[in-house]
Amino acid sequence: MLENSNINLQAINIEPHILILELSSTEYYIGTSKSFSDPAKSNWRIKRIVRISGVWNFQYPNGDQDFKFIWDDKLLYSYK
């Protein structure tokens, strides 16, 4: 019976959906979605990782880290 259970439902974590694109050995895109994995929906946080002069830089579309971007459009955004 659940009313007598010691289960803490808040302790259950759902894994996010993660996609990784290796465009080259110096440029990667990582997409994370909290709710579902449809790459055509605007609920992705997209991170661009690029190596410039030996230093790895982490960039986001327009510097924005919100979950509001479309994974399928990742190459169309301006990153900073």
Backbone as JSON Lines, residues from 0, in Angstrom:
{"i":0,"aa":"M","n":[0.84,-1.18,0.0],"ca":[0.0,0.0,0.0],"c":[0.88,1.24,0.0]}
{"i":1,"aa":"L","n":[0.58,2.17,-0.85],"ca":[1.41,3.36,-0.98],"c":[1.37,4.27,0.24]}
{"i":2,"aa":"E","n":[0.24,4.33,0.94],"ca":[0.16,5.23,2.09],"c":[1.1,4.82,3.22]}
{"i":3,"aa":"N","n":[1.51,3.56,3.25],"ca":[2.43,3.08,4.27],"c":[3.86,2.95,3.74]}
{"i":4,"aa":"S","n":[4.07,3.37,2.53],"ca":[5.36,3.19,1.88],"c":[6.33,4.3,2.28]}
{"i":5,"aa":"N","n":[7.61,4.0,2.24],"ca":[8.65,4.99,2.51],"c":[9.25,5.53,1.23]}
{"i":6,"aa":"I","n":[8.53,5.39,0.13],"ca":[9.04,5.86,-1.16],"c":[8.97,7.38,-1.21]}
{"i":7,"aa":"N","n":[10.07,8.0,-1.55],"ca":[10.13,9.44,-1.73],"c":[10.08,9.72,-3.22]}
{"i":8,"aa":"L","n":[8.92,10.12,-3.73],"ca":[8.76,10.33,-5.17],"c":[9.61,11.49,-5.69]}
{"i":9,"aa":"Q","n":[9.95,12.44,-4.86],"ca":[10.77,13.56,-5.3],"c":[12.21,13.14,-5.56]}
{"i":10,"aa":"A","n":[12.62,12.01,-5.04],"ca":[13.99,11.54,-5.22],"c":[14.19,10.87,-6.57]}
{"i":11,"aa":"I","n":[13.11,10.64,-7.31],"ca":[13.22,10.0,-8.62],"c":[13.61,11.06,-9.65]}
{"i":12,"aa":"N","n":[14.72,10.85,-10.3],"ca":[15.19,11.8,-11.32],"c":[14.97,11.22,-12.7]}
{"i":13,"aa":"I","n":[14.52,12.04,-13.61],"ca":[14.33,11.66,-15.0],"c":[15.55,12.13,-15.78]}
{"i":14,"aa":"E","n":[16.16,11.24,-16.53],"ca":[17.31,11.62,-17.36],"c":[16.86,12.55,-18.49]}
{"i":15,"aa":"P","n":[17.59,13.61,-18.75],"ca":[17.24,14.48,-19.88],"c":[17.6,13.78,-21.2]}
{"i":16,"aa":"H","n":[17.01,14.25,-22.26],"ca":[17.39,13.77,-23.59],"c":[18.6,14.58,-24.03]}
{"i":17,"aa":"I","n":[19.64,13.89,-24.49],"ca":[20.88,14.55,-24.89],"c":[21.27,14.07,-26.27]}
{"i":18,"aa":"L","n":[21.56,15.02,-27.15],"ca":[22.08,14.72,-28.49],"c":[23.43,15.41,-28.64]}
{"i":19,"aa":"I","n":[24.37,14.73,-29.31],"ca":[25.7,15.31,-29.53],"c":[26.04,15.18,-31.0]}
{"i":20,"aa":"L","n":[26.45,16.3,-31.58],"ca":[26.91,16.31,-32.97],"c":[28.39,16.67,-32.98]}
{"i":21,"aa":"E","n":[29.23,15.8,-33.53],"ca":[30.64,16.11,-33.7],"c":[30.8,16.61,-35.14]}
{"i":22,"aa":"L","n":[30.86,17.92,-35.3],"ca":[30.98,18.51,-36.62],"c":[32.4,18.36,-37.14]}
{"i":23,"aa":"S","n":[33.37,18.48,-36.24],"ca":[34.78,18.28,-36.56],"c":[35.5,17.96,-35.26]}
{"i":24,"aa":"S","n":[36.8,17.76,-35.32],"ca":[37.55,17.46,-34.1],"c":[37.69,18.69,-33.19]}
{"i":25,"aa":"T","n":[37.28,19.86,-33.68],"ca":[37.36,21.08,-32.88],"c":[36.01,21.78,-32.71]}
{"i":26,"aa":"E","n":[34.93,21.12,-33.12],"ca":[33.61,21.75,-32.99],"c":[32.54,20.69,-32.71]}
{"i":27,"aa":"Y","n":[31.85,20.87,-31.56],"ca":[30.81,19.96,-31.12],"c":[29.56,20.75,-30.74]}
{"i":28,"aa":"Y","n":[28.42,20.13,-30.9],"ca":[27.15,20.69,-30.46],"c":[26.49,19.69,-29.52]}
{"i":29,"aa":"I","n":[26.02,20.18,-28.37],"ca":[25.35,19.33,-27.4],"c":[23.97,19.93,-27.15]}
{"i":30,"aa":"G","n":[22.94,19.11,-27.39],"ca":[21.57,19.54,-27.15],"c":[20.98,18.78,-25.97]}
{"i":31,"aa":"T","n":[20.33,19.5,-25.07],"ca":[19.7,18.89,-23.9],"c":[18.24,19.33,-23.86]}
{"i":32,"aa":"S","n":[17.35,18.35,-23.7],"ca":[15.93,18.63,-23.59],"c":[15.39,17.99,-22.32]}
{"i":33,"aa":"K","n":[14.68,18.74,-21.51],"ca":[14.14,18.22,-20.26],"c":[12.85,17.45,-20.46]}
{"i":34,"aa":"S","n":[12.09,17.77,-21.49],"ca":[10.75,17.21,-21.57],"c":[10.57,16.1,-22.6]}
{"i":35,"aa":"F","n":[11.05,16.27,-23.8],"ca":[10.93,15.21,-24.8],"c":[12.0,15.39,-25.85]}
{"i":36,"aa":"S","n":[12.17,14.39,-26.67],"ca":[13.34,14.36,-27.54],"c":[13.09,14.78,-28.98]}
{"i":37,"aa":"D","n":[11.94,15.37,-29.29],"ca":[11.65,15.77,-30.67],"c":[12.6,16.9,-31.09]}
{"i":38,"aa":"P","n":[13.5,16.65,-32.03],"ca":[14.5,17.66,-32.41],"c":[13.92,18.84,-33.18]}
{"i":39,"aa":"A","n":[12.65,18.77,-33.59],"ca":[12.02,19.86,-34.32],"c":[11.23,20.8,-33.41]}
{"i":40,"aa":"K","n":[11.18,20.51,-32.11],"ca":[10.44,21.35,-31.16],"c":[11.39,22.32,-30.46]}
{"i":41,"aa":"S","n":[10.86,23.45,-30.05],"ca":[11.68,24.5,-29.43],"c":[11.75,24.31,-27.91]}
{"i":42,"aa":"N","n":[12.4,23.25,-27.5],"ca":[12.59,23.02,-26.06],"c":[13.99,22.48,-25.76]}
{"i":43,"aa":"W","n":[14.94,22.89,-26.54],"ca":[16.32,22.43,-26.38],"c":[17.22,23.54,-25.89]}
{"i":44,"aa":"R","n":[18.16,23.19,-25.01],"ca":[19.3,24.06,-24.7],"c":[20.43,23.53,-25.55]}
{"i":45,"aa":"I","n":[21.06,24.41,-26.31],"ca":[22.11,23.99,-27.23],"c":[23.42,24.65,-26.83]}
{"i":46,"aa":"K","n":[24.45,23.83,-26.7],"ca":[25.78,24.32,-26.37],"c":[26.71,24.0,-27.53]}
{"i":47,"aa":"R","n":[27.45,24.99,-27.97],"ca":[28.48,24.79,-28.99],"c":[29.82,24.8,-28.27]}
{"i":48,"aa":"I","n":[30.63,23.79,-28.51],"ca":[31.97,23.72,-27.93],"c":[32.94,23.8,-29.1]}
{"i":49,"aa":"V","n":[33.76,24.82,-29.1],"ca":[34.68,25.04,-30.21],"c":[36.07,25.35,-29.67]}
{"i":50,"aa":"R","n":[37.06,24.8,-30.34],"ca":[38.45,25.03,-29.93],"c":[39.04,26.15,-30.79]}
{"i":51,"aa":"I","n":[39.46,27.22,-30.11],"ca":[40.04,28.38,-30.79],"c":[41.41,28.64,-30.18]}
{"i":52,"aa":"S","n":[42.44,28.56,-30.99],"ca":[43.82,28.78,-30.54],"c":[44.17,27.93,-29.32]}
{"i":53,"aa":"G","n":[43.75,26.67,-29.35],"ca":[44.08,25.73,-28.28],"c":[43.21,25.83,-27.05]}
{"i":54,"aa":"V","n":[42.23,26.71,-27.04],"ca":[41.35,26.89,-25.89],"c":[39.93,26.48,-26.28]}
{"i":55,"aa":"W","n":[39.32,25.62,-25.44],"ca":[37.94,25.2,-25.69],"c":[36.99,26.26,-25.16]}
{"i":56,"aa":"N","n":[36.09,26.73,-26.03],"ca":[35.09,27.75,-25.69],"c":[33.7,27.12,-25.67]}
{"i":57,"aa":"F","n":[32.91,27.47,-24.67],"ca":[31.53,27.01,-24.55],"c":[30.63,28.18,-24.92]}
{"i":58,"aa":"Q","n":[29.79,27.98,-25.93],"ca":[28.94,29.05,-26.43],"c":[27.5,28.57,-26.55]}
{"i":59,"aa":"Y","n":[26.57,29.53,-26.49],"ca":[25.14,29.24,-26.59],"c":[24.54,30.18,-27.63]}
{"i":60,"aa":"P","n":[23.4,29.81,-28.22],"ca":[22.77,30.71,-29.2],"c":[22.5,32.08,-28.57]}
{"i":61,"aa":"N","n":[23.1,33.1,-29.14],"ca":[22.99,34.47,-28.63],"c":[23.35,34.56,-27.15]}
{"i":62,"aa":"G","n":[24.13,33.61,-26.65],"ca":[24.53,33.6,-25.24],"c":[23.42,33.13,-24.3]}
{"i":63,"aa":"D","n":[22.32,32.63,-24.84],"ca":[21.13,32.26,-24.08],"c":[21.14,30.76,-23.76]}
{"i":64,"aa":"Q","n":[21.01,30.41,-22.48],"ca":[21.04,29.01,-22.06],"c":[19.66,28.43,-21.76]}
{"i":65,"aa":"D","n":[18.6,29.12,-22.17],"ca":[17.25,28.63,-21.93],"c":[16.92,27.42,-22.81]}
{"i":66,"aa":"F","n":[15.92,26.66,-22.39],"ca":[15.43,25.51,-23.14],"c":[14.37,25.99,-24.12]}
{"i":67,"aa":"K","n":[14.79,26.72,-25.17],"ca":[13.82,27.29,-26.1],"c":[14.27,27.2,-27.56]}
{"i":68,"aa":"F","n":[15.3,26.45,-27.83],"ca":[15.83,26.38,-29.18],"c":[15.46,25.07,-29.86]}
{"i":69,"aa":"I","n":[15.58,25.05,-31.17],"ca":[15.25,23.87,-31.97],"c":[16.55,23.17,-32.35]}
{"i":70,"aa":"W","n":[16.7,21.92,-31.94],"ca":[17.91,21.17,-32.23],"c":[18.19,21.1,-33.73]}
{"i":71,"aa":"D","n":[17.17,20.88,-34.52],"ca":[17.34,20.79,-35.97],"c":[17.91,22.07,-36.58]}
{"i":72,"aa":"D","n":[17.76,23.19,-35.9],"ca":[18.25,24.49,-36.41],"c":[19.58,24.9,-35.79]}
{"i":73,"aa":"K","n":[20.25,24.0,-35.12],"ca":[21.46,24.34,-34.35],"c":[22.54,25.04,-35.16]}
{"i":74,"aa":"L","n":[22.68,24.72,-36.42],"ca":[23.73,25.34,-37.24],"c":[23.32,26.72,-37.77]}
{"i":75,"aa":"L","n":[22.08,27.1,-37.57],"ca":[21.58,28.38,-38.06],"c":[21.72,29.51,-37.04]}
{"i":76,"aa":"Y","n":[21.94,29.15,-35.78],"ca":[22.02,30.16,-34.7],"c":[23.39,30.81,-34.68]}
{"i":77,"aa":"S","n":[23.41,32.02,-34.12],"ca":[24.65,32.75,-33.88],"c":[25.06,32.49,-32.42]}
{"i":78,"aa":"Y","n":[26.27,32.02,-32.21],"ca":[26.72,31.61,-30.86],"c":[27.68,32.62,-30.27]}
{"i":79,"aa":"K","n":[27.53,32.8,-28.95],"ca":[28.49,33.63,-28.21],"c":[28.53,33.2,-26.78]}
